[in-house]
Amino acid sequence: SLVFSDSINYHGQDGYPYQTDYPPQDEDAASDATEGADEDNQMYEGEYQGIPHPDEIKEARRAARVEARRKARMAAQQEEEEENLPEQYEIIMEDCGHGRFQWMLFFVLGLALMADGVDGFVVGFVMPSAEKDMCISNSDKGLLGLLVYVAMMVGALVWGGLCDKMGRRKCLIYVLSIDLIFSFLSCFAQGYGFFLFFRFCSGFGIGGAIPIVYTYFAEFLQMDKRGEHLSWLCMFWMLGGLYASFTAWGIIPHYGWGFAIGTEFQMHSWRLFILVCLLPALAALVGVIFMPESPRFLLENARHDEAWMILRKVHDTNWKAKGEPERVFTVTNINTPKTQEDEFIEIQSDTGTAFQRWTVRHLTMLQQVMANIMSLSAPELRLQGLFLVIVWFCLAFSYHGLGVWFPDMIKYMQFEEYEAKVRVFHRERVERFHFNFSLVNQIHREGEYIHDKWMKSVKFENSLFENCYFEDIRSTNTFFENCTIKNSIFYNTDLWQEKFKNCQMENTTFLHPKKGCHLNFNEENDIVIYMVSFLGSLAVLPGNIISALFMDKIGRIRIIGGSMLVSSACTFLLLLSFSQGAVICWQCLFYGASVAAWNGLEVISVELYPSSKRGTAFGILNGICKFAAIIASFIFAAFIGITKIIPIFLAFSALVCGGLLALKLPETREKILS
């Protein structure tokens, strides 16, 4: 404000000073004494040309200067508040302490992480049964695995960005609900198309769990507890793998646990397995409903009162549990940065219809999410963000690639061992014989079978069948190649057109054929695969414990770099594995060594980015992880049965490069969440 004195000296046109008690006029104001006419009665000569009056121009400039000064003051105030908020929030969290509230949230979010871990194993476990039950071809089988990973990648990108605008708790409820609904529907889908669609939608939902869970939990932890407790949280992903492996081992091979309604609806045991796998997600959803929103998110969005109430609840819950109920929450005011929330609400309220309000609301949110993504390319975040992306990609490429290679390699070794024991019968003649047993791992060539009765399945090449009776045959892996079949009857068998390759049939009858695909659970479920997955998940436990205990002591960077380099050594030693037992042993060592790198990456990804962009950045990094898994699964699977040198070399190189580059990342052990 300006203060004028009561008496100010002015000089007239003649240079004589004089005094006046009148307030001074603006320098551009008109004077009746000097102009000799009333301003209201004058006509501005430029009015007819549309030229603004000089008074209007000066007034507009004055208003612009005032507005610019106001904005500058607001920007300075906002910058000061944003600088003060992280330190003040850290002090508040230290005052709230670490206790009962954090442990309740730990178990609830752990169940959500466990649900994500379960979903990563479901498709692999049910595929051997589902492909026969729904007549899935090899190309379609590969499509299912691909689409599930694509859905999880998209889900990580979408939900990671939305949780920075909608809230951590709200997005996590949406994520778990989508996963539950569509996983439940996939249990009853009889056609492959519906099953594929439901699993895609389920993957889109659960794909957002990891970015939200770590962002959510980190904002309730003080600095000296963050690394350790985020690492403990990682153990729930391992528990998800153990849960999926154990339940698959106990449920899927039991055909009798299913049921059927007529011939159109089949509920086999692998569908019951999917149903049981929903329990962690269901428990997590119930728990999250009773948890509060992240107060840091509320403060970032100028919702001061809600954040204060939650922080007070955290404070009182922890100190009452510690036997100090008399401690009072002394915080009365928390700095909150100015946001576009008021403008956002005004836009919603000014829009006409409900549909228009919904459209404007979601389009504005989409614009804000995109602006958040673009801001991650800022100079101060660009280089360290690039390094972090490369490390995530290298670790995910090797981890998920070998995760596909290990079970496929074991299956290939089993197949080679099986083929080595095959018995070949050449030009045998069997007449009037009743086969009431299975002929396993045998090839019959150029044989003659006359007036025989068959009760079980068998494989034949270049053979003659005359006056034979085939009854109650389940032929999962049985084929007739270049055979001649005369005067024979097939009764109640699943032998259909694709089972006969280049065969000649004369006077042959098919009675009560079982069309379609049928499961043979004795052949389609190998418990070795379940055991391998179970042991691989269990091997993660020591690495989890070590990383949690030392995360805050030796730092995130050393944990990541050391873990990846040790994992590369385990990968290189896979070249010396020539048996199933050796592959399983090195698999367990690799998983146990690499889990520390995963824990360190997840901790540093939370700590490196500011709160307003934390979920968005973590979602992008997790999406890149899923993208690397898609590429690795194709590359590593292509070399099964051809060579193991190339997959091992690729995994080794990726781990070494990622481990060395991780040493260039900034240490965030003593960094306050910005």
C-alpha positions as CSV (number, residue, x, y, z in Angstrom):
1,S,0.0,0.0,0.0
2,L,1.1,3.6,-0.7
3,V,1.1,6.3,2.0
4,F,0.8,10.0,0.9
5,S,1.7,12.9,3.1
6,D,-0.8,15.6,3.9
7,S,1.3,18.3,2.1
8,I,3.3,17.6,-1.0
9,N,5.2,20.1,-3.1
10,Y,4.3,20.4,-6.8
11,H,5.7,22.8,-9.4
12,G,3.3,24.5,-11.8
13,Q,4.0,25.3,-15.4
14,D,5.7,28.6,-14.5
15,G,8.1,26.8,-12.2
16,Y,6.6,28.3,-8.9
17,P,6.2,25.9,-6.1
18,Y,2.9,25.7,-4.3
19,Q,1.2,23.5,-1.7
20,T,-2.1,21.9,-1.7
21,D,-4.1,19.7,0.7
22,Y,-5.8,17.8,-2.2
23,P,-4.7,14.3,-2.9
24,P,-2.5,14.0,-6.0
25,Q,-4.0,12.9,-9.3
26,D,-2.8,10.1,-11.5
27,E,-0.3,11.3,-14.0
28,D,-2.6,10.5,-16.9
29,A,-5.8,12.0,-15.3
30,A,-7.5,14.9,-17.1
31,S,-7.9,18.3,-15.5
32,D,-10.8,20.6,-16.1
33,A,-8.7,23.6,-15.4
34,T,-6.1,22.8,-18.0
35,E,-8.4,21.3,-20.6
36,G,-11.2,23.9,-20.1
37,A,-14.0,21.4,-20.7
38,D,-15.9,18.6,-18.9
39,E,-14.5,15.1,-19.7
40,D,-17.9,13.6,-19.9
41,N,-18.9,16.0,-22.6
42,Q,-15.8,15.4,-24.7
43,M,-15.7,12.9,-27.5
44,Y,-12.5,10.8,-27.9
45,E,-11.4,11.3,-31.5
46,G,-10.2,7.7,-31.9
47,E,-13.5,6.2,-30.8
48,Y,-14.8,5.9,-34.3
49,Q,-11.7,4.1,-35.5
50,G,-12.0,1.5,-32.7
51,I,-8.7,2.6,-31.1
52,P,-8.6,2.0,-27.2
53,H,-8.3,5.1,-25.1
54,P,-4.9,5.7,-23.5
55,D,-6.5,5.5,-20.1
56,E,-7.8,2.0,-20.9
57,I,-4.4,0.9,-22.0
58,K,-2.7,2.1,-18.9
59,E,-5.3,0.6,-16.7
60,A,-5.0,-2.8,-18.4
61,R,-1.2,-2.6,-18.0
62,R,-1.6,-1.7,-14.3
63,A,-3.9,-4.7,-13.8
64,A,-1.5,-7.0,-15.5
65,R,1.4,-6.0,-13.3
66,V,-0.7,-6.5,-10.2
67,E,-1.8,-10.0,-11.4
68,A,1.8,-10.9,-12.2
69,R,3.0,-9.8,-8.7
70,R,0.1,-11.9,-7.2
71,K,1.1,-15.0,-9.1
72,A,4.8,-14.5,-8.2
73,R,3.9,-14.3,-4.5
74,M,1.7,-17.4,-4.8
75,A,4.4,-19.4,-6.7
76,A,7.0,-18.4,-4.0
77,Q,4.6,-19.4,-1.3
78,Q,3.8,-22.7,-3.0
79,E,7.5,-23.5,-3.5
80,E,8.2,-22.8,0.2
81,E,5.3,-25.0,1.3
82,E,6.4,-27.8,-1.1
83,E,9.9,-27.6,0.4
84,N,8.5,-27.7,3.9
85,L,6.0,-30.5,3.4
86,P,8.5,-33.5,3.1
87,E,10.4,-32.5,6.2
88,Q,7.3,-31.8,8.2
89,Y,5.6,-35.1,7.1
90,E,8.7,-37.0,8.1
91,I,8.7,-35.4,11.6
92,I,4.9,-36.3,11.9
93,M,5.5,-39.9,10.9
94,E,8.3,-40.2,13.5
95,D,5.9,-38.7,16.1
96,C,3.3,-41.3,15.1
97,G,5.8,-44.1,15.5
98,H,5.9,-47.5,13.9
99,G,3.5,-50.0,15.5
100,R,0.1,-51.7,15.3
101,F,-1.3,-49.6,12.4
102,Q,1.7,-50.2,10.1
103,W,1.6,-54.0,10.9
104,M,-2.2,-54.1,10.0
105,L,-1.6,-52.3,6.8
106,F,1.5,-54.6,6.1
107,F,-0.6,-57.8,6.2
108,V,-3.5,-56.3,4.2
109,L,-1.2,-55.0,1.4
110,G,0.8,-58.2,1.7
111,L,-2.3,-60.2,0.7
112,A,-2.8,-58.0,-2.3
113,L,0.9,-58.6,-3.3
114,M,0.3,-62.3,-2.7
115,A,-2.7,-62.2,-5.1
116,D,-0.4,-60.8,-7.8
117,G,2.1,-63.6,-7.1
118,V,-0.6,-66.3,-7.4
119,D,-1.8,-64.8,-10.7
120,G,1.7,-65.2,-12.1
121,F,1.5,-69.0,-11.7
122,V,-2.1,-69.7,-12.5
123,V,-2.0,-69.9,-16.3
124,G,1.2,-72.0,-16.3
125,F,-0.3,-74.6,-13.9
126,V,-3.8,-74.9,-15.5
127,M,-2.6,-74.9,-19.1
128,P,-1.7,-78.6,-19.4
129,S,-5.3,-79.5,-18.4
130,A,-7.1,-76.5,-20.0
131,E,-5.6,-77.1,-23.4
132,K,-7.1,-80.6,-23.5
133,D,-10.3,-79.7,-21.8
134,M,-11.0,-76.8,-24.3
135,C,-9.2,-78.2,-27.4
136,I,-6.6,-75.4,-27.3
137,S,-4.0,-75.6,-30.1
138,N,-0.4,-74.8,-29.6
139,S,-0.7,-71.4,-31.2
140,D,-3.7,-70.5,-29.0
141,K,-1.9,-71.7,-26.0
142,G,0.9,-69.3,-26.6
143,L,-1.6,-66.5,-27.2
144,L,-3.1,-67.0,-23.7
145,G,0.3,-66.5,-22.0
146,L,1.1,-63.5,-24.2
147,L,-2.2,-61.7,-23.6
148,V,-2.1,-62.2,-19.8
149,Y,1.4,-60.5,-19.7
150,V,0.2,-57.8,-22.0
151,A,-2.8,-57.2,-19.8
152,M,-0.6,-57.0,-16.7
153,M,1.7,-54.5,-18.5
154,V,-1.2,-52.3,-19.5
155,G,-2.7,-52.5,-16.0
156,A,0.6,-51.4,-14.4
157,L,0.8,-48.4,-16.7
158,V,-2.9,-47.3,-16.2
159,W,-3.4,-48.0,-12.5
160,G,0.1,-46.6,-11.6
161,G,-0.9,-43.2,-13.2
162,L,-4.4,-43.2,-11.8
163,C,-3.4,-43.8,-8.2
164,D,-1.6,-40.5,-8.3
165,K,-4.9,-38.7,-9.2
166,M,-7.6,-40.9,-7.7
167,G,-5.8,-42.1,-4.5
168,R,-3.9,-45.3,-3.5
169,R,-6.7,-46.9,-1.6
170,K,-9.5,-46.3,-4.1
171,C,-7.4,-47.6,-7.0
172,L,-6.3,-50.7,-5.0
173,I,-10.0,-51.5,-4.4
174,Y,-10.7,-51.2,-8.1
175,V,-7.7,-53.4,-9.0
176,L,-8.7,-56.2,-6.6
177,S,-12.4,-56.1,-7.5
178,I,-11.6,-56.4,-11.3
179,D,-9.3,-59.3,-10.6
180,L,-11.8,-61.1,-8.4
181,I,-14.8,-60.7,-10.8
182,F,-13.1,-61.8,-13.9
183,S,-11.0,-64.6,-12.3
184,F,-14.3,-66.0,-10.9
185,L,-15.9,-65.9,-14.3
186,S,-13.0,-67.6,-15.9
187,C,-13.6,-70.6,-13.6
188,F,-16.9,-71.3,-15.4
189,A,-16.0,-70.3,-19.0
190,Q,-16.4,-73.4,-21.2
191,G,-15.2,-71.9,-24.4
192,Y,-11.6,-70.8,-25.0
193,G,-12.7,-67.4,-26.3
194,F,-14.5,-66.4,-23.1
195,F,-11.7,-67.9,-20.9
196,L,-9.1,-65.8,-22.8
197,F,-11.2,-62.6,-22.4
198,F,-11.8,-63.2,-18.7
199,R,-8.1,-63.9,-18.0
200,F,-7.1,-60.8,-19.9
201,C,-9.4,-58.6,-17.8
202,S,-8.2,-60.3,-14.6
203,G,-4.6,-59.6,-15.6
204,F,-5.4,-55.9,-16.4
205,G,-6.8,-55.6,-12.9
206,I,-4.0,-57.4,-10.9
207,G,-1.3,-55.8,-13.0
208,G,-1.8,-52.5,-11.1
209,A,-1.3,-54.1,-7.6
210,I,2.5,-53.9,-7.4
211,P,2.8,-50.1,-8.1
212,I,0.0,-49.2,-5.8
213,V,1.0,-51.5,-2.9
214,Y,4.6,-50.2,-2.6
215,T,3.6,-46.6,-3.1
216,Y,0.8,-46.9,-0.5
217,F,2.8,-48.6,2.2
218,A,5.9,-46.4,1.7
219,E,3.9,-43.3,2.6
220,F,3.1,-44.7,6.1
221,L,6.7,-45.4,6.9
222,Q,9.4,-43.2,8.4
223,M,12.8,-43.0,6.7
224,D,14.7,-45.3,9.0
225,K,12.1,-48.1,8.6
226,R,11.3,-47.8,4.9
227,G,13.9,-50.1,3.4
228,E,13.6,-52.9,5.9
229,H,9.8,-53.1,5.9
230,L,9.3,-52.7,2.2
231,S,11.7,-55.6,1.8
232,W,9.6,-57.7,4.3
233,L,6.6,-56.8,2.2
234,C,8.3,-58.5,-0.8
235,M,8.0,-61.8,0.9
236,F,4.3,-62.0,0.2
237,W,5.0,-62.4,-3.5
238,M,7.0,-65.5,-2.6
239,L,4.1,-66.7,-0.4
240,G,1.9,-66.3,-3.5
241,G,4.1,-68.6,-5.5
242,L,4.2,-71.2,-2.6
243,Y,0.4,-71.0,-2.2
244,A,-0.2,-71.5,-6.0
245,S,2.3,-74.4,-6.2
246,F,1.0,-76.2,-3.2
247,T,-2.7,-75.9,-4.1
248,A,-2.0,-76.9,-7.7
249,W,-0.1,-79.9,-6.5
250,G,-3.0,-80.9,-4.2
251,I,-6.0,-80.1,-6.4
252,I,-5.3,-80.3,-10.2
253,P,-4.3,-84.0,-10.4
254,H,-7.5,-85.1,-8.6
255,Y,-10.1,-85.5,-11.4
256,G,-12.8,-86.7,-9.0
257,W,-12.9,-83.3,-7.3
258,G,-14.8,-81.8,-10.3
259,F,-18.4,-82.2,-11.4
260,A,-20.5,-81.9,-14.6
261,I,-23.9,-80.6,-15.4
262,G,-25.0,-82.5,-18.5
263,T,-22.5,-82.6,-21.4
264,E,-22.2,-78.8,-21.9
265,F,-20.9,-77.7,-18.5
266,Q,-17.8,-79.3,-17.1
267,M,-16.2,-78.2,-13.8
268,H,-12.9,-80.1,-13.6
269,S,-10.4,-79.8,-10.8
270,W,-8.2,-77.2,-12.6
271,R,-11.2,-74.9,-12.5
272,L,-11.5,-75.5,-8.7
273,F,-7.8,-74.6,-8.4
274,I,-8.5,-71.1,-10.0
275,L,-11.4,-70.7,-7.5
276,V,-9.1,-71.4,-4.6
277,C,-6.6,-69.0,-5.9
278,L,-9.1,-66.1,-5.4
279,L,-8.9,-66.3,-1.6
280,P,-5.8,-64.0,-1.2
281,A,-7.4,-61.3,-3.4
282,L,-10.7,-61.6,-1.6
283,A,-9.1,-61.3,1.8
284,A,-7.0,-58.3,0.6
285,L,-10.1,-56.5,-0.7
286,V,-11.9,-56.9,2.6
287,G,-8.9,-55.6,4.5
288,V,-8.3,-52.5,2.2
289,I,-11.9,-51.4,2.6
290,F,-11.2,-50.8,6.3
291,M,-7.9,-49.0,5.7
292,P,-7.6,-45.2,5.3
293,E,-6.3,-43.3,2.3
294,S,-2.6,-42.3,2.3
295,P,-2.3,-39.0,4.1
296,R,0.6,-38.0,1.9
297,F,-1.6,-38.3,-1.1
298,L,-4.3,-36.2,0.6
299,L,-1.8,-33.5,1.5
300,E,-0.5,-33.4,-2.1
301,N,-4.1,-32.8,-3.2
302,A,-4.8,-30.0,-0.6
303,R,-7.1,-32.2,1.5
304,H,-5.6,-31.1,4.8
305,D,-8.4,-32.0,7.3
306,E,-8.7,-35.6,6.0
307,A,-5.0,-36.1,6.2
308,W,-4.8,-34.7,9.7
309,M,-7.6,-37.0,10.9
310,I,-5.8,-40.1,9.5
311,L,-2.4,-39.1,10.9
312,R,-4.1,-38.7,14.3
313,K,-5.7,-42.1,14.0
314,V,-2.2,-43.7,13.2
315,H,-0.7,-41.9,16.1
316,D,-3.4,-42.9,18.6
317,T,-3.5,-46.5,17.4
318,N,0.3,-47.0,17.7
319,W,0.8,-45.4,21.1
320,K,-2.3,-47.0,22.7
321,A,-0.9,-50.4,21.6
322,K,2.4,-49.5,23.2
323,G,0.7,-48.7,26.5
324,E,0.9,-44.9,26.3
325,P,-2.6,-43.7,25.6
326,E,-2.0,-40.4,27.2
327,R,0.3,-39.2,24.4
328,V,-1.5,-36.5,22.4
329,F,-1.2,-35.7,18.7
330,T,0.3,-32.2,18.9
331,V,0.3,-31.3,15.2
332,T,-2.2,-28.6,14.5
333,N,-1.4,-27.5,11.0
334,I,0.3,-29.1,8.0
335,N,1.6,-27.3,5.0
336,T,-0.2,-28.3,1.8
337,P,0.8,-27.2,-1.7
338,K,-1.7,-25.4,-3.9
339,T,-3.2,-27.6,-6.5
340,Q,-5.7,-27.5,-9.3
341,E,-8.3,-29.2,-7.2
342,D,-10.6,-26.1,-6.8
343,E,-10.5,-25.5,-10.5
344,F,-11.2,-29.2,-11.1
345,I,-14.2,-29.2,-8.9
346,E,-15.5,-25.9,-10.5
347,I,-15.2,-27.5,-14.0
348,Q,-17.3,-30.5,-12.8
349,S,-20.0,-28.3,-11.1
350,D,-20.4,-25.9,-14.0
351,T,-21.0,-28.7,-16.6
352,G,-24.6,-29.4,-17.5
353,T,-25.8,-33.0,-17.6
354,A,-24.5,-35.9,-15.5
355,F,-23.0,-37.5,-18.6
356,Q,-21.2,-34.2,-19.4
357,R,-19.9,-34.0,-15.9
358,W,-18.6,-37.6,-16.1
359,T,-16.9,-36.9,-19.4
360,V,-15.3,-33.6,-18.3
361,R,-14.1,-35.2,-15.0
362,H,-12.5,-38.2,-16.7
363,L,-11.0,-36.2,-19.6
364,T,-9.5,-33.8,-17.1
365,M,-8.1,-36.6,-15.1
366,L,-6.6,-38.2,-18.2
367,Q,-4.9,-34.9,-19.1
368,Q,-3.4,-34.7,-15.6
369,V,-2.1,-38.3,-15.8
370,M,-0.5,-37.6,-19.2
371,A,1.0,-34.4,-17.9
372,N,2.4,-36.4,-15.0
373,I,4.0,-38.9,-17.4
374,M,5.5,-36.2,-19.5
375,S,7.0,-34.5,-16.4
376,L,9.1,-37.6,-15.7
377,S,11.3,-36.6,-18.6
378,A,12.4,-33.4,-16.7
379,P,16.2,-32.9,-16.7
380,E,16.6,-33.7,-13.0
381,L,14.8,-37.0,-13.4
382,R,15.8,-38.0,-16.9
383,L,19.3,-39.6,-16.5
384,Q,18.6,-41.5,-13.3
385,G,15.2,-42.6,-14.7
386,L,16.9,-44.0,-17.8
387,F,19.4,-45.9,-15.7
388,L,16.6,-47.3,-13.5
389,V,14.6,-48.4,-16.6
390,I,17.6,-50.3,-18.0
391,V,18.3,-52.1,-14.7
392,W,14.6,-53.1,-14.4
393,F,14.6,-54.4,-18.0
394,C,17.9,-56.4,-17.5
395,L,16.7,-58.0,-14.3
396,A,13.2,-58.8,-15.6
397,F,14.6,-60.2,-18.9
398,S,16.9,-62.7,-17.2
399,Y,14.6,-63.6,-14.3
400,H,11.4,-64.2,-16.4
401,G,13.4,-65.7,-19.3
402,L,15.0,-68.3,-17.0
403,G,11.6,-68.7,-15.3
404,V,10.3,-70.0,-18.6
405,W,13.5,-71.9,-19.4
406,F,13.8,-73.9,-16.2
407,P,10.5,-75.9,-16.3
408,D,10.6,-76.3,-20.1
409,M,14.2,-77.6,-19.8
410,I,13.1,-80.1,-17.2
411,K,10.2,-81.3,-19.4
412,Y,12.6,-81.7,-22.3
413,M,15.0,-83.7,-20.2
414,Q,12.1,-85.9,-19.1
415,F,11.0,-86.3,-22.7
416,E,14.6,-87.3,-23.7
417,E,14.7,-89.8,-20.9
418,Y,11.3,-91.2,-21.9
419,E,12.3,-91.5,-25.6
420,A,15.5,-93.3,-24.6
421,K,13.5,-96.1,-23.0
422,V,11.1,-96.5,-25.9
423,R,10.4,-100.1,-27.0
424,V,10.0,-100.8,-30.7
425,F,8.1,-103.9,-32.0
426,H,8.7,-104.7,-35.7
427,R,6.5,-107.0,-37.8
428,E,4.7,-108.7,-34.9
429,R,1.5,-110.7,-35.4
430,V,-1.1,-110.8,-32.7
431,E,-4.2,-112.9,-33.3
432,R,-7.3,-113.4,-31.0
433,F,-5.8,-111.6,-28.1
434,H,-7.6,-109.4,-25.5
435,F,-5.6,-106.3,-24.5
436,N,-6.8,-105.2,-21.1
437,F,-3.7,-103.2,-20.2
438,S,-2.0,-100.1,-21.4
439,L,1.0,-100.3,-23.7
440,V,3.2,-97.5,-22.5
441,N,6.1,-96.0,-24.4
442,Q,6.0,-98.5,-27.3
443,I,6.0,-98.2,-31.1
444,H,4.6,-101.0,-33.2
445,R,5.6,-101.0,-36.8
446,E,4.4,-103.1,-39.7
447,G,2.4,-105.4,-37.4
448,E,-0.7,-107.5,-38.0
449,Y,-3.5,-107.6,-35.4
450,I,-6.4,-109.9,-36.3
451,H,-9.6,-110.4,-34.3
452,D,-8.2,-108.7,-31.2
453,K,-10.0,-106.8,-28.5
454,W,-8.6,-103.5,-27.2
455,M,-9.3,-101.9,-23.9
456,K,-6.6,-99.3,-23.6
457,S,-4.6,-96.9,-25.8
458,V,-1.5,-97.6,-27.9
459,K,0.5,-96.1,-30.7
460,F,1.0,-97.8,-34.1
461,E,2.8,-97.1,-37.3
462,N,2.5,-99.0,-40.7
463,S,0.3,-101.7,-39.1
464,L,-2.6,-103.8,-40.3
465,F,-5.8,-104.2,-38.1
466,E,-8.3,-106.7,-39.2
467,N,-11.5,-107.8,-37.4
468,C,-10.5,-105.8,-34.3
469,Y,-12.7,-104.4,-31.6
470,F,-11.6,-101.1,-29.9
471,E,-13.5,-100.3,-26.7
472,D,-13.3,-97.6,-24.0
473,I,-10.1,-96.1,-25.2
474,R,-8.6,-92.8,-23.9
475,S,-6.0,-91.7,-26.5
476,T,-4.3,-88.6,-25.2
477,N,-1.1,-89.3,-27.1
478,T,-2.1,-92.1,-29.4
479,F,-1.9,-91.9,-33.2
480,F,-2.3,-94.3,-36.0
481,E,0.1,-93.5,-38.8
482,N,0.1,-95.2,-42.3
483,C,-2.1,-98.0,-41.0
484,T,-4.7,-100.1,-42.7
485,I,-7.9,-100.9,-40.7
486,K,-10.4,-103.5,-42.0
487,N,-13.7,-104.8,-40.6
488,S,-13.1,-103.2,-37.2
489,I,-15.4,-101.6,-34.7
490,F,-14.6,-98.6,-32.5
491,Y,-17.0,-98.4,-29.5
492,N,-17.0,-95.6,-26.9
493,T,-13.6,-94.2,-27.9
494,D,-12.2,-90.7,-28.4
495,L,-10.4,-91.8,-31.5
496,W,-11.4,-89.3,-34.2
497,Q,-10.2,-88.0,-37.5
498,E,-7.0,-86.2,-36.2
499,K,-5.8,-89.5,-34.6
500,F,-5.5,-91.2,-38.0
501,K,-2.7,-90.0,-40.2
502,N,-2.6,-91.3,-43.8
503,C,-4.7,-94.4,-42.8
504,Q,-6.9,-96.6,-45.0
505,M,-10.2,-97.8,-43.6
506,E,-12.4,-100.6,-45.0
507,N,-15.7,-101.5,-43.5
508,T,-14.9,-99.8,-40.2
509,T,-17.6,-98.6,-37.8
510,F,-17.5,-96.0,-35.1
511,L,-20.2,-96.4,-32.3
512,H,-20.9,-93.9,-29.5
513,P,-17.8,-91.8,-30.3
514,K,-16.6,-89.4,-27.7
515,K,-16.1,-86.3,-29.8
516,G,-14.1,-83.3,-28.7
517,C,-11.2,-83.2,-26.2
518,H,-10.9,-85.3,-23.1
519,L,-8.5,-85.1,-20.2
520,N,-6.3,-87.9,-19.1
521,F,-5.2,-86.7,-15.7
522,N,-2.7,-89.5,-15.2
523,E,-0.7,-88.2,-18.2
524,E,-1.4,-84.5,-18.3
525,N,-0.3,-83.6,-14.7
526,D,3.3,-84.1,-13.8
527,I,3.8,-83.4,-10.1
528,V,7.5,-82.7,-10.8
529,I,6.6,-79.3,-12.3
530,Y,4.6,-78.3,-9.2
531,M,7.4,-79.4,-7.0
532,V,9.9,-77.4,-9.0
533,S,7.8,-74.3,-8.7
534,F,7.3,-74.9,-5.0
535,L,11.1,-75.3,-4.4
536,G,11.9,-72.2,-6.6
537,S,9.5,-70.1,-4.5
538,L,10.8,-71.5,-1.2
539,A,14.4,-70.7,-2.2
540,V,13.5,-67.0,-2.3
541,L,13.1,-67.0,1.5
542,P,16.8,-66.7,2.5
543,G,17.4,-63.9,0.0
544,N,14.4,-62.0,1.3
545,I,15.5,-62.2,4.9
546,I,19.1,-61.1,4.1
547,S,18.0,-58.2,1.9
548,A,15.5,-57.0,4.6
549,L,18.1,-57.1,7.4
550,F,20.8,-55.3,5.4
551,M,18.8,-52.9,3.1
552,D,19.2,-50.0,5.5
553,K,22.6,-51.0,6.7
554,I,24.6,-51.3,3.4
555,G,22.3,-49.4,1.1
556,R,20.1,-50.1,-1.8
557,I,22.7,-49.7,-4.5
558,R,25.1,-52.3,-3.1
559,I,22.2,-54.7,-2.6
560,I,21.0,-54.4,-6.2
561,G,24.5,-54.5,-7.8
562,G,25.8,-57.4,-5.7
563,S,22.6,-59.5,-6.1
564,M,22.6,-59.2,-9.9
565,L,26.3,-60.1,-10.1
566,V,25.9,-63.1,-7.9
567,S,22.9,-64.1,-9.9
568,S,24.9,-63.9,-13.1
569,A,27.5,-66.3,-11.6
570,C,24.7,-68.8,-10.8
571,T,23.4,-68.4,-14.4
572,F,26.9,-69.1,-15.9
573,L,27.2,-72.3,-13.8
574,L,24.0,-73.6,-15.5
575,L,26.3,-74.7,-18.4
576,L,27.5,-77.5,-16.1
577,S,24.0,-78.9,-15.4
578,F,23.3,-82.1,-17.3
579,S,20.5,-83.6,-15.2
580,Q,17.1,-82.6,-13.8
581,G,18.5,-82.4,-10.3
582,A,21.3,-80.1,-11.3
583,V,18.9,-77.7,-13.1
584,I,16.6,-77.6,-10.1
585,C,19.6,-76.9,-7.8
586,W,20.8,-74.0,-9.9
587,Q,17.3,-72.7,-10.3
588,C,16.9,-72.4,-6.5
589,L,20.3,-70.7,-6.1
590,F,19.4,-68.2,-8.9
591,Y,16.0,-67.3,-7.4
592,G,17.5,-67.0,-3.9
593,A,20.3,-64.6,-5.1
594,S,18.2,-62.5,-7.5
595,V,15.4,-61.7,-5.0
596,A,17.5,-59.2,-3.2
597,A,17.9,-57.2,-6.4
598,W,14.1,-57.1,-6.9
599,N,13.7,-55.9,-3.3
600,G,16.3,-53.1,-3.8
601,L,14.8,-52.0,-7.1
602,E,11.3,-51.7,-5.6
603,V,12.5,-49.7,-2.6
604,I,14.6,-47.3,-4.7
605,S,11.8,-46.8,-7.2
606,V,9.5,-45.7,-4.4
607,E,12.1,-43.3,-2.9
608,L,13.5,-41.8,-6.0
609,Y,10.4,-40.0,-7.3
610,P,8.2,-37.3,-5.7
611,S,4.9,-38.2,-4.2
612,S,2.8,-36.6,-6.9
613,K,4.5,-38.8,-9.5
614,R,5.5,-41.9,-7.5
615,G,2.7,-44.2,-8.6
616,T,3.0,-43.1,-12.2
617,A,6.8,-43.8,-12.3
618,F,6.5,-47.1,-10.5
619,G,3.7,-48.2,-12.9
620,I,5.9,-47.4,-15.9
621,L,8.8,-49.3,-14.5
622,N,6.6,-52.3,-13.7
623,G,5.1,-52.1,-17.2
624,I,8.7,-52.3,-18.6
625,C,9.3,-55.3,-16.4
626,K,6.3,-57.1,-18.0
627,F,7.4,-56.0,-21.5
628,A,10.8,-57.6,-20.8
629,A,9.1,-60.8,-19.6
630,I,7.1,-61.0,-22.9
631,I,10.3,-60.7,-25.0
632,A,12.3,-63.1,-22.8
633,S,9.6,-65.8,-22.8
634,F,9.6,-65.9,-26.6
635,I,13.4,-65.9,-27.0
636,F,14.2,-68.4,-24.2
637,A,11.4,-70.8,-25.3
638,A,12.7,-70.9,-28.9
639,F,16.0,-72.5,-27.9
640,I,14.5,-75.4,-25.8
641,G,15.8,-78.6,-27.3
642,I,18.2,-76.7,-29.6
643,T,20.9,-75.3,-27.3
644,K,21.2,-74.0,-23.8
645,I,24.3,-71.8,-24.5
646,I,22.4,-68.9,-26.1
647,P,19.7,-68.5,-23.3
648,I,22.3,-68.8,-20.6
649,F,24.6,-66.3,-22.3
650,L,21.8,-63.8,-22.8
651,A,20.7,-64.0,-19.1
652,F,24.3,-63.7,-18.0
653,S,25.0,-60.7,-20.1
654,A,21.8,-58.9,-19.0
655,L,22.6,-59.5,-15.3
656,V,26.2,-58.3,-15.6
657,C,25.2,-55.1,-17.5
658,G,22.3,-54.4,-15.2
659,G,24.4,-55.0,-12.0
660,L,27.2,-52.7,-13.2
661,L,24.8,-49.9,-14.2
662,A,23.0,-50.2,-10.9
663,L,26.1,-48.9,-9.2
664,K,25.5,-45.6,-11.0
665,L,22.1,-45.1,-9.4
666,P,21.7,-42.5,-6.5
667,E,21.6,-43.9,-3.0
668,T,18.3,-43.1,-1.4
669,R,18.8,-44.7,2.1
670,E,18.7,-41.3,3.9
671,K,16.4,-39.5,1.4
672,I,13.2,-38.0,2.7
673,L,10.2,-38.8,0.5
674,S,9.9,-35.7,-1.7
